[in-house]
Amino acid sequence: MNKPEFFVTPGYGKYMLNELHYSQAVKSGDRIEISGQGGWDDNLQIPESLEDEIAQAFRNVERTLAIAGASWEHVI
């Protein structure tokens, strides 16, 4: 069995890890799982418009995928 590898997104992820003991992604074998991606920026500020918040959330997912060695083409 593979040992899980945990990933912290640069920026807001450092706060999540240090204050909430939370990692944005975990990789086990060739599987990556992501959770808790919101529409905040690196300062944990949320945009005023819902459209901007959703766009930021997708950028956060993309960043988290990248640090775990994946991209949108790997999402099923």
N, CA, C and O atoms as CSV, one atom per row, in Angstrom:
chain,resi,resn,atom,element,x,y,z
A,1,MET,N,N,0.851,-1.194,0.000
A,1,MET,CA,C,0.000,0.000,0.000
A,1,MET,C,C,0.887,1.244,0.000
A,1,MET,O,O,1.888,1.306,0.714
A,2,ASN,N,N,0.510,2.222,-0.802
A,2,ASN,CA,C,1.270,3.461,-0.892
A,2,ASN,C,C,1.011,4.348,0.309
A,2,ASN,O,O,-0.104,4.414,0.828
A,3,LYS,N,N,2.059,5.028,0.740
A,3,LYS,CA,C,1.917,5.995,1.819
A,3,LYS,C,C,1.332,7.283,1.232
A,3,LYS,O,O,1.821,7.757,0.207
A,4,PRO,N,N,0.301,7.860,1.853
A,4,PRO,CA,C,-0.294,9.079,1.301
A,4,PRO,C,C,0.686,10.249,1.370
A,4,PRO,O,O,1.487,10.362,2.298
A,5,GLU,N,N,0.597,11.112,0.364
A,5,GLU,CA,C,1.409,12.322,0.305
A,5,GLU,C,C,0.452,13.513,0.340
A,5,GLU,O,O,-0.488,13.577,-0.453
A,6,PHE,N,N,0.687,14.452,1.252
A,6,PHE,CA,C,-0.204,15.590,1.436
A,6,PHE,C,C,0.388,16.839,0.786
A,6,PHE,O,O,1.605,17.019,0.764
A,7,PHE,N,N,-0.490,17.704,0.254
A,7,PHE,CA,C,-0.068,18.904,-0.456
A,7,PHE,C,C,-0.772,20.127,0.109
A,7,PHE,O,O,-1.955,20.089,0.448
A,8,VAL,N,N,-0.010,21.217,0.202
A,8,VAL,CA,C,-0.529,22.490,0.688
A,8,VAL,C,C,-0.351,23.520,-0.423
A,8,VAL,O,O,0.763,23.733,-0.902
A,9,THR,N,N,-1.428,24.146,-0.826
A,9,THR,CA,C,-1.381,25.163,-1.866
A,9,THR,C,C,-0.632,26.388,-1.347
A,9,THR,O,O,-0.946,26.878,-0.262
A,10,PRO,N,N,0.361,26.900,-2.101
A,10,PRO,CA,C,1.055,28.116,-1.659
A,10,PRO,C,C,0.064,29.254,-1.440
A,10,PRO,O,O,-0.962,29.334,-2.114
A,11,GLY,N,N,0.378,30.127,-0.497
A,11,GLY,CA,C,-0.507,31.242,-0.178
A,11,GLY,C,C,-1.481,30.843,0.916
A,11,GLY,O,O,-1.071,30.571,2.044
A,12,TYR,N,N,-2.767,30.805,0.593
A,12,TYR,CA,C,-3.794,30.508,1.597
A,12,TYR,C,C,-3.615,29.140,2.243
A,12,TYR,O,O,-4.043,28.934,3.378
A,13,GLY,N,N,-2.992,28.211,1.541
A,13,GLY,CA,C,-2.810,26.858,2.075
A,13,GLY,C,C,-1.954,26.814,3.322
A,13,GLY,O,O,-2.154,25.958,4.184
A,14,LYS,N,N,-0.989,27.740,3.428
A,14,LYS,CA,C,-0.129,27.786,4.621
A,14,LYS,C,C,-0.967,28.082,5.861
A,14,LYS,O,O,-0.775,27.467,6.910
A,15,TYR,N,N,-1.899,29.030,5.735
A,15,TYR,CA,C,-2.798,29.342,6.849
A,15,TYR,C,C,-3.653,28.129,7.197
A,15,TYR,O,O,-3.795,27.778,8.368
A,16,MET,N,N,-4.220,27.493,6.179
A,16,MET,CA,C,-5.077,26.328,6.412
A,16,MET,C,C,-4.317,25.236,7.163
A,16,MET,O,O,-4.861,24.605,8.070
A,17,LEU,N,N,-3.068,25.019,6.784
A,17,LEU,CA,C,-2.273,23.986,7.446
A,17,LEU,C,C,-1.918,24.392,8.871
A,17,LEU,O,O,-2.127,23.617,9.805
A,18,ASN,N,N,-1.386,25.593,9.045
A,18,ASN,CA,C,-0.908,26.020,10.361
A,18,ASN,C,C,-2.024,26.257,11.366
A,18,ASN,O,O,-1.884,25.913,12.539
A,19,GLU,N,N,-3.117,26.834,10.927
A,19,GLU,CA,C,-4.200,27.191,11.849
A,19,GLU,C,C,-5.301,26.139,11.940
A,19,GLU,O,O,-5.905,25.965,12.999
A,20,LEU,N,N,-5.564,25.444,10.848
A,20,LEU,CA,C,-6.688,24.507,10.817
A,20,LEU,C,C,-6.246,23.055,10.654
A,20,LEU,O,O,-7.072,22.143,10.655
A,21,HIS,N,N,-4.913,22.846,10.511
A,21,HIS,CA,C,-4.343,21.493,10.358
A,21,HIS,C,C,-4.996,20.761,9.186
A,21,HIS,O,O,-5.458,19.626,9.309
A,22,TYR,N,N,-5.016,21.445,8.058
A,22,TYR,CA,C,-5.750,20.990,6.889
A,22,TYR,C,C,-4.878,21.109,5.643
A,22,TYR,O,O,-4.268,22.153,5.410
A,23,SER,N,N,-4.815,20.057,4.850
A,23,SER,CA,C,-4.117,20.067,3.560
A,23,SER,C,C,-5.154,20.070,2.445
A,23,SER,O,O,-6.221,19.472,2.585
A,24,GLN,N,N,-4.846,20.740,1.341
A,24,GLN,CA,C,-5.810,20.858,0.253
A,24,GLN,C,C,-5.904,19.607,-0.608
A,24,GLN,O,O,-6.925,19.376,-1.256
A,25,ALA,N,N,-4.845,18.794,-0.621
A,25,ALA,CA,C,-4.868,17.607,-1.479
A,25,ALA,C,C,-4.071,16.477,-0.843
A,25,ALA,O,O,-3.151,16.702,-0.057
A,26,VAL,N,N,-4.450,15.268,-1.202
A,26,VAL,CA,C,-3.713,14.077,-0.784
A,26,VAL,C,C,-3.591,13.164,-1.997
A,26,VAL,O,O,-4.526,13.005,-2.782
A,27,LYS,N,N,-2.407,12.568,-2.125
A,27,LYS,CA,C,-2.155,11.646,-3.231
A,27,LYS,C,C,-1.803,10.286,-2.655
A,27,LYS,O,O,-0.946,10.164,-1.780
A,28,SER,N,N,-2.477,9.276,-3.161
A,28,SER,CA,C,-2.189,7.896,-2.778
A,28,SER,C,C,-2.094,7.094,-4.069
A,28,SER,O,O,-3.080,6.940,-4.790
A,29,GLY,N,N,-0.909,6.591,-4.350
A,29,GLY,CA,C,-0.705,5.924,-5.632
A,29,GLY,C,C,-0.850,6.929,-6.752
A,29,GLY,O,O,-0.199,7.973,-6.738
A,30,ASP,N,N,-1.698,6.625,-7.725
A,30,ASP,CA,C,-1.911,7.558,-8.834
A,30,ASP,C,C,-3.218,8.337,-8.696
A,30,ASP,O,O,-3.693,8.945,-9.655
A,31,ARG,N,N,-3.787,8.313,-7.504
A,31,ARG,CA,C,-5.059,9.008,-7.258
A,31,ARG,C,C,-4.811,10.246,-6.399
A,31,ARG,O,O,-4.110,10.181,-5.389
A,32,ILE,N,N,-5.394,11.377,-6.811
A,32,ILE,CA,C,-5.305,12.627,-6.066
A,32,ILE,C,C,-6.712,13.042,-5.677
A,32,ILE,O,O,-7.619,13.067,-6.510
A,33,GLU,N,N,-6.884,13.367,-4.403
A,33,GLU,CA,C,-8.183,13.868,-3.938
A,33,GLU,C,C,-8.000,15.277,-3.398
A,33,GLU,O,O,-7.048,15.567,-2.673
A,34,ILE,N,N,-8.938,16.146,-3.769
A,34,ILE,CA,C,-8.922,17.546,-3.360
A,34,ILE,C,C,-10.228,17.840,-2.636
A,34,ILE,O,O,-11.286,17.325,-3.000
A,35,SER,N,N,-10.138,18.682,-1.598
A,35,SER,CA,C,-11.375,19.076,-0.916
A,35,SER,C,C,-11.259,20.502,-0.408
A,35,SER,O,O,-10.163,21.052,-0.291
A,36,GLY,N,N,-12.398,21.084,-0.113
A,36,GLY,CA,C,-12.460,22.388,0.530
A,36,GLY,C,C,-11.884,23.543,-0.261
A,36,GLY,O,O,-11.248,24.420,0.323
A,37,GLN,N,N,-12.082,23.575,-1.557
A,37,GLN,CA,C,-11.569,24.675,-2.367
A,37,GLN,C,C,-12.642,25.739,-2.510
A,37,GLN,O,O,-13.660,25.533,-3.171
A,38,GLY,N,N,-12.401,26.872,-1.884
A,38,GLY,CA,C,-13.348,27.974,-1.960
A,38,GLY,C,C,-12.877,29.052,-2.913
A,38,GLY,O,O,-11.840,28.912,-3.561
A,39,GLY,N,N,-13.636,30.120,-2.995
A,39,GLY,CA,C,-13.337,31.214,-3.901
A,39,GLY,C,C,-12.532,32.333,-3.274
A,39,GLY,O,O,-12.692,33.488,-3.668
A,40,TRP,N,N,-11.680,32.035,-2.319
A,40,TRP,CA,C,-10.865,33.054,-1.654
A,40,TRP,C,C,-9.528,33.218,-2.354
A,40,TRP,O,O,-9.077,32.347,-3.099
A,41,ASP,N,N,-8.897,34.383,-2.086
A,41,ASP,CA,C,-7.559,34.613,-2.615
A,41,ASP,C,C,-6.534,34.222,-1.548
A,41,ASP,O,O,-6.896,33.634,-0.528
A,42,ASP,N,N,-5.259,34.545,-1.777
A,42,ASP,CA,C,-4.213,34.154,-0.828
A,42,ASP,C,C,-4.343,34.840,0.524
A,42,ASP,O,O,-3.773,34.375,1.511
A,43,ASN,N,N,-5.088,35.944,0.580
A,43,ASN,CA,C,-5.333,36.643,1.846
A,43,ASN,C,C,-6.664,36.242,2.466
A,43,ASN,O,O,-7.144,36.883,3.400
A,44,LEU,N,N,-7.252,35.177,1.938
A,44,LEU,CA,C,-8.543,34.650,2.391
A,44,LEU,C,C,-9.686,35.648,2.210
A,44,LEU,O,O,-10.675,35.610,2.942
A,45,GLN,N,N,-9.542,36.541,1.232
A,45,GLN,CA,C,-10.600,37.482,0.896
A,45,GLN,C,C,-11.452,36.879,-0.218
A,45,GLN,O,O,-10.931,36.265,-1.149
A,46,ILE,N,N,-12.757,37.060,-0.111
A,46,ILE,CA,C,-13.690,36.523,-1.097
A,46,ILE,C,C,-14.176,37.668,-1.985
A,46,ILE,O,O,-14.581,38.710,-1.471
A,47,PRO,N,N,-14.142,37.495,-3.303
A,47,PRO,CA,C,-14.604,38.555,-4.209
A,47,PRO,C,C,-16.059,38.942,-3.940
A,47,PRO,O,O,-16.841,38.162,-3.397
A,48,GLU,N,N,-16.389,40.152,-4.332
A,48,GLU,CA,C,-17.747,40.656,-4.113
A,48,GLU,C,C,-18.782,39.951,-4.972
A,48,GLU,O,O,-19.882,39.659,-4.501
A,49,SER,N,N,-18.446,39.673,-6.226
A,49,SER,CA,C,-19.443,39.058,-7.102
A,49,SER,C,C,-19.336,37.535,-7.063
A,49,SER,O,O,-18.249,36.974,-6.920
A,50,LEU,N,N,-20.468,36.894,-7.192
A,50,LEU,CA,C,-20.508,35.432,-7.208
A,50,LEU,C,C,-19.713,34.883,-8.388
A,50,LEU,O,O,-19.020,33.875,-8.258
A,51,GLU,N,N,-19.813,35.541,-9.531
A,51,GLU,CA,C,-19.079,35.098,-10.723
A,51,GLU,C,C,-17.568,35.091,-10.465
A,51,GLU,O,O,-16.876,34.141,-10.832
A,52,ASP,N,N,-17.062,36.154,-9.832
A,52,ASP,CA,C,-15.629,36.231,-9.521
A,52,ASP,C,C,-15.230,35.195,-8.474
A,52,ASP,O,O,-14.137,34.633,-8.541
A,53,GLU,N,N,-16.101,34.946,-7.521
A,53,GLU,CA,C,-15.826,33.943,-6.493
A,53,GLU,C,C,-15.723,32.541,-7.111
A,53,GLU,O,O,-14.826,31.771,-6.768
A,54,ILE,N,N,-16.634,32.225,-8.011
A,54,ILE,CA,C,-16.607,30.915,-8.676
A,54,ILE,C,C,-15.343,30.781,-9.526
A,54,ILE,O,O,-14.692,29.737,-9.513
A,55,ALA,N,N,-15.000,31.830,-10.261
A,55,ALA,CA,C,-13.783,31.799,-11.081
A,55,ALA,C,C,-12.552,31.592,-10.207
A,55,ALA,O,O,-11.648,30.844,-10.579
A,56,GLN,N,N,-12.507,32.249,-9.048
A,56,GLN,CA,C,-11.376,32.091,-8.131
A,56,GLN,C,C,-11.325,30.675,-7.579
A,56,GLN,O,O,-10.241,30.108,-7.436
A,57,ALA,N,N,-12.467,30.099,-7.268
A,57,ALA,CA,C,-12.497,28.719,-6.767
A,57,ALA,C,C,-11.905,27.760,-7.801
A,57,ALA,O,O,-11.149,26.856,-7.445
A,58,PHE,N,N,-12.240,27.948,-9.059
A,58,PHE,CA,C,-11.673,27.092,-10.109
A,58,PHE,C,C,-10.170,27.313,-10.262
A,58,PHE,O,O,-9.427,26.365,-10.515
A,59,ARG,N,N,-9.720,28.561,-10.108
A,59,ARG,CA,C,-8.269,28.814,-10.143
A,59,ARG,C,C,-7.588,28.117,-8.971
A,59,ARG,O,O,-6.486,27.589,-9.116
A,60,ASN,N,N,-8.240,28.115,-7.811
A,60,ASN,CA,C,-7.671,27.438,-6.643
A,60,ASN,C,C,-7.573,25.937,-6.869
A,60,ASN,O,O,-6.580,25.317,-6.486
A,61,VAL,N,N,-8.580,25.352,-7.480
A,61,VAL,CA,C,-8.522,23.919,-7.803
A,61,VAL,C,C,-7.355,23.665,-8.751
A,61,VAL,O,O,-6.596,22.715,-8.564
A,62,GLU,N,N,-7.214,24.507,-9.759
A,62,GLU,CA,C,-6.130,24.331,-10.731
A,62,GLU,C,C,-4.762,24.418,-10.058
A,62,GLU,O,O,-3.873,23.619,-10.354
A,63,ARG,N,N,-4.590,25.376,-9.162
A,63,ARG,CA,C,-3.320,25.513,-8.427
A,63,ARG,C,C,-3.050,24.278,-7.582
A,63,ARG,O,O,-1.921,23.788,-7.534
A,64,THR,N,N,-4.075,23.780,-6.923
A,64,THR,CA,C,-3.905,22.615,-6.062
A,64,THR,C,C,-3.582,21.379,-6.885
A,64,THR,O,O,-2.725,20.584,-6.499
A,65,LEU,N,N,-4.250,21.212,-8.002
A,65,LEU,CA,C,-3.909,20.104,-8.900
A,65,LEU,C,C,-2.439,20.185,-9.300
A,65,LEU,O,O,-1.736,19.174,-9.302
A,66,ALA,N,N,-1.977,21.383,-9.638
A,66,ALA,CA,C,-0.603,21.561,-10.111
A,66,ALA,C,C,0.422,21.170,-9.051
A,66,ALA,O,O,1.418,20.521,-9.369
A,67,ILE,N,N,0.193,21.554,-7.797
A,67,ILE,CA,C,1.187,21.205,-6.775
A,67,ILE,C,C,1.218,19.709,-6.506
A,67,ILE,O,O,2.212,19.179,-6.009
A,68,ALA,N,N,0.129,19.036,-6.835
A,68,ALA,CA,C,0.075,17.580,-6.659
A,68,ALA,C,C,0.528,16.845,-7.919
A,68,ALA,O,O,0.510,15.615,-7.964
A,69,GLY,N,N,0.938,17.606,-8.949
A,69,GLY,CA,C,1.449,16.994,-10.167
A,69,GLY,C,C,0.390,16.620,-11.185
A,69,GLY,O,O,0.588,15.704,-11.983
A,70,ALA,N,N,-0.738,17.326,-11.162
A,70,ALA,CA,C,-1.829,17.011,-12.084
A,70,ALA,C,C,-2.352,18.299,-12.723
A,70,ALA,O,O,-1.876,19.396,-12.430
A,71,SER,N,N,-3.339,18.138,-13.599
A,71,SER,CA,C,-4.003,19.270,-14.243
A,71,SER,C,C,-5.447,18.869,-14.521
A,71,SER,O,O,-5.867,17.758,-14.197
A,72,TRP,N,N,-6.207,19.792,-15.127
A,72,TRP,CA,C,-7.611,19.506,-15.414
A,72,TRP,C,C,-7.773,18.268,-16.289
A,72,TRP,O,O,-8.785,17.574,-16.184
A,73,GLU,N,N,-6.807,17.978,-17.144
A,73,GLU,CA,C,-6.935,16.807,-18.027
A,73,GLU,C,C,-6.938,15.494,-17.248
A,73,GLU,O,O,-7.304,14.453,-17.793
A,74,HIS,N,N,-6.537,15.535,-15.991
A,74,HIS,CA,C,-6.527,14.335,-15.159
A,74,HIS,C,C,-7.805,14.171,-14.329
A,74,HIS,O,O,-7.988,13.148,-13.669
A,75,VAL,N,N,-8.680,15.166,-14.361
A,75,VAL,CA,C,-9.901,15.139,-13.550
A,75,VAL,C,C,-10.954,14.267,-14.229
A,75,VAL,O,O,-11.198,14.387,-15.430
A,76,ILE,N,N,-11.574,13.388,-13.439
A,76,ILE,CA,C,-12.645,12.544,-13.984
A,76,ILE,C,C,-13.936,12.818,-13.254
A,76,ILE,O,O,-14.961,12.209,-13.562
